[in-house]
Amino acid sequence: MQIRIIWPAGTATATLRSTPTSEALRTALPIQSTASTWGKEVYFRTPVTRDVEPDARQVVEPGTVAFWPDGDSLALPFGPTPISRADECRLASPCNLLGALDGDPEALATVRDGDSIRVELATE
């Protein structure tokens, strides 16, 4: 499944694998939210509530599409956060792994705290 993430200064697509959380997200799309930034991470609330999945991780690769169960939010890291060690992408707590951004995750650097953000299914 592919999703499109849209904010005032840009767009990105992501490919999600089939997981209970990504399926719950798919049924909730499209969603409109307000972006928050935390170091080199963009996150925003969703109407989805899920528990931590068995493969949840706190340290992930740049461009990972993750779901933060503690905040019912999508987390999109593209570099270090305030709690990272060196250059790693360390999320606030373990997150469910949904997939990855297509292309350069640095595109997320143009998202500003408070930006309107929309997530929708990507059409072929």
N, C-alpha and C positions, 0 to 999 in steps of 0.2 A: 504494500500500500504506500502511496506517496501523498505527502501533505505539502501545502504551500503556506509559508509564514510571511505575512505582509506587515510592514511598518512604514512610517512616513518616508524614510530615506532609502528603502530597499525591499527586496524580497529574497526568500531562499526556499528551496525545496528540500525535502528529507524523505528518505526511504525508511519505512518502519517494518519491522518483522512482526509476525503474528504472536502476540502475547495477550494475556487477559487485560492488561492495562491499555495496550494499543487498540484493542477491540473496543474497550469502553470509551476511549477517546474518539474513535471513528464514529461511534453512534452519537456522540455529543456534538460533532462538527456540523456547521461552522461555529466557531466560538470567537468572541470579541473580549479582549482583556486589556489590562494596563501593564506595560513592561516595567520591571524593576531591574536594576543592575547591581552586581556584587562582584567587584573586581572585573575579571573578564568572563563574566557569566551573565546571561539574560535569563530571567525567570518571570513567570506570570501565572496567576491563578486560572484554574479551569473549573468547570462544573463537575469534574470527575473526582470520585473518592475511591482510592484503592489502598489495599494493604501492601506491605513490602513483599516483593516476590523473592523466591529462593536465590536468584542470580543477581540480586541488587548489589550495587557497588558504590563506594564513596569516591574512589579515584578512577577517573575515566579518561579517555582520549579526547582531545579537542574535536568538537563537532558532534559529539554524542548527543542524541536526543534522549533525555531522561525524564522520569516522572518522580517528583519529590512528594512521597506520601505524607510527610509531616505538614506540608503546606498546600496539598491538592494542586500542585503547580507543575508546569513543564519547566525543566531546567535545561538551558542550552549553553554549556561551557565552551569557550573558544580560547582559553588560556588560564593562567593562575587566578585563584580567588584569594581573599585575605587569609585563609587558613592553609593555603598550599605550601608544600615544601618544595623549594626550587621552582621548576617550570611546570610541575604537574597541575592537572585540573582536579582539584579536590572540592567536592560538593559538601554542603552543610551537614549532610547525613547520608546513609545509604539510599540510593535511588534506583527505581526500576528502569532497566535498560530497554528502550523502545526501538532504537535504530540510530541512524546517522544522517547528518546533513549531506546533501549532494554539493560538491564544490568546496570552495574555500570558506572555512568557518569564520575567518576574520571579517567577513561581510557583516557579522553581528556587531562589530565595533561601532557601526553607525546607529545602533539602537540607543536611544536616550531614556534615562529614567523618566517615567511618566508618559512615554509614547503610547499611543493606541496601537494595539497589535491584534491581528486577526489570523486565525488558523482555519484552513479549509482543505477539503480533499483536492488534490491536484488532478486536473483532467489531462488526458493524453493529448 
